[in-house]
């Protein structure tokens, strides 16, 4: 599944390369250049992050210091530390501070992606890349939604953003989700989408499902947001 990632790095060229690679994998990436800014985002309710990628040497608050705050606050998201300090003592310090893994600069982007996949698999709530709710089964690897109605199975191919949106709904069945929460979780903070981007994306997803002759499982709750009902009325 696509991740919401917080990248804390002050080398502009490296940041650009990492963002390009991660976004090509459909991950949503927020970026800050210093530790205190990262700490503010992690403590806020703007988004729930699935991964923290943090450089060791940062202005204001170092990577290890940020890790200690994260673990001291009880945050359990995996942390991947980046650094040019590759000796054993620094590795030990980073891991003792709360990092889950350590990647020495310079590194290949293929290795970065492999480390991220490994961190995902090590999480207690890791699941196989299939998400199901009622008759709906979402397969992120294939980019499709399967709907089972009686003896009939319908396969619907989804765009990357439709996939992310459907996954979020299916992870929160029957919950009223404000549009602002969807905006914060599924679009990075440095993006400047149009004001009605959430409504437009929900509309596209509904049309995609309706084009296959199926009722929409996504209900608009007036003045409150949206609700996913896995058993909508035909």
N, C-alpha and C positions, 0 to 999 in steps of 0.2 A: 504494500500500500504506500502511496505517497506520504512523506513525512513533513511535518512543520519543523524546520530547522533554524536554530539561532546560531549564526556564524559570528564569532568575535575575533577579528583579525585587523591589523592596521597596515598591512602591506597591500597597497592598492592593486598591484598587478596580480598578486596571488588571489586576492578576493575576487577579481573579475573572472579568473580561470575557474575557481571553485564554484562560483555562482552559475557560470555557464554550464558546467558539467552536471551540477545538482538539478538545475531547472530543466535540463534535457531529460532527466530521469523523472520529471513531473513533480519533484519536491518543491514545496513552498519555502523560500529562504528569506529570512530577515537578517540584516547585517548591521553591526555596530563596531566601532573602532576601539572602544575602551571598556574596561570591566564594569565600571559603575553603571554605564548605560545598559549593559547586558543584565546586570542585577535588577535594575528598575523594570526591565521588560519581563524578566522571569517572575518577579513578584506581582506584576500587574495582572489584570484579567482580560487583557486584549486578546491573548491567544494562549493555547496550551501547546507547549513545545514537546516534540517527541525526541529531539536530539540536540545537544549542545556541542558545537565544535569551537574550541577556544585555544588561542595562542598562549604560549607561556608568558612572553614578555609583552606586557600591555601598559599603556599609560594609566596612572592612577591606582588601578587595582589589578594585580597580576593574575595570570591564569590559575595558579595554585590557590591564591587567596579567594578567587571567585568560586572555585570548586569547594573550598571549605565552607563558604557561605551557603552554597547550594545544598550541600549535604547536611549542614547544621540546621537548615530550614526544613529538612525532611523531604526535599525534592528528590525523586528517584529516577528522573530522566537520565539516559546514558550520556556520558561525557567522553568525547574524543579530544585529546590534547595534541596540539601541533607545536613543534619547537625545533630550533636548530641546535639545542643543547642535547646532544645525543648520548652523553656518557651515562653509565649505570646509576650513579648517584642521583642525577636529575630524573631519570625514569622512576626511581623509587620514590622520590619526593612527589612527583606528579600523581602516581598511583595512590600514595598514602594520603594525598590531599582529597582524593575522591574521584579521580579520573578512572574510567573503565578501560581505556586503551590509549595508546601513545603512538604518534606518527612523526617520525623525524623528517625535517626538511633537508634537502628537497625530496619530494615524493612524486610518484606517478599517480595520475588521477584514477587510473584503474585500481590501484591499491587503496586509495581513499574510498572508492565505492565498495570495494570488497570488505573493508573494515566496517563500513556503515551497515552492510548486510549482516555481518557477523554480530554486531552489537544488537541488531534487531532480533536475531535468533536467540540471543542470550536473555532476552527480557522474559520475566515470569508470565506475562500476558501475551506472549507471542503466539500467533495462530497461523495456520496455513493460509495462503492467500486466497481464501474463499470466504465470503461474508454472506450469511443467509438470514432472512427474516420473513416468516410466513412463506408465501410462494416465490419469493424473490431470492435469487442467488447471484451475487456479484463476483466476477472473476477479474481482478485487476490485471493479472498477467495477460489475459486475452482481450481485455478492454471491452467486456460485454456483460450485459445483465440478462439472466435467464428467468423467465416467469413460467411457472407450472400451473395450469388451470385445467383440472380434471385430467383428461388423457392428452391434452394439448400442451406442448412445450414451445415457448416463443423465445427466440434469441434476439437481443437488441444490442447492436454495437453502439458504444458511447464514445464521445470525445473525452479528452483528458480531464477537462473541468467538469463535465457531466459525471464522469467516474468519481471524482473527488466529492462532488456534491451528493451523489447517491450514497456513497460510502458513509458520509457524515450522517445523513438521514437514517440509514439502516443501523448505525451504531446508537441511535437515540430514538427508537420507535415510540410513538405516542407522546413524545415530549414536544412542547411548544418551543420552537427555536427562533429567537428574534433575528431579523435580517442582519442587524449589526453584528451579531455573533458569527453568522455565516461569513460575512464580509471580513471580519478580523481573522477567522481561522483559515480561510481558503484563498486569501489574497495577501501577498506580503505587504509590509508596512510602507515600502518605498514605491509600490505601485500606486497609480492615481486613476483608478477606473471610474467610469461614469457613475453618477450618483445612484442610478437604478440598476446597477450591474447584477445585484442579487436577484431582483425580480425578473430581470431579463434572462438570467441563466436558469432560474426555476421554470420559467415559461418554455424555454427551449427543451428542458428535460421532460416536461409534461408532454410537449408536442411529439418528442421522440417516442415516448411510450404510447401515446394515443395513435400515432401513425401505424402501429401494429394492432390496432383494434382493441386496446386494453384500457381499462379505467385508470386514472391517475391516482397513485397512492399518496400524493402530496397535497395536503389541504392548506388553504390560506386561512389563518385565524385573524380576523379583522383587528387591526391596531396592535397585534401581538407578535405575529410572525408566521411560521409554517409548522405543520405537523405531518409526520410520516405515519400513515396507517397501513400496515401490511395486508390488511383485509378490507379494502375499500368496497363500497357498494358498487355494483356494475352500473 
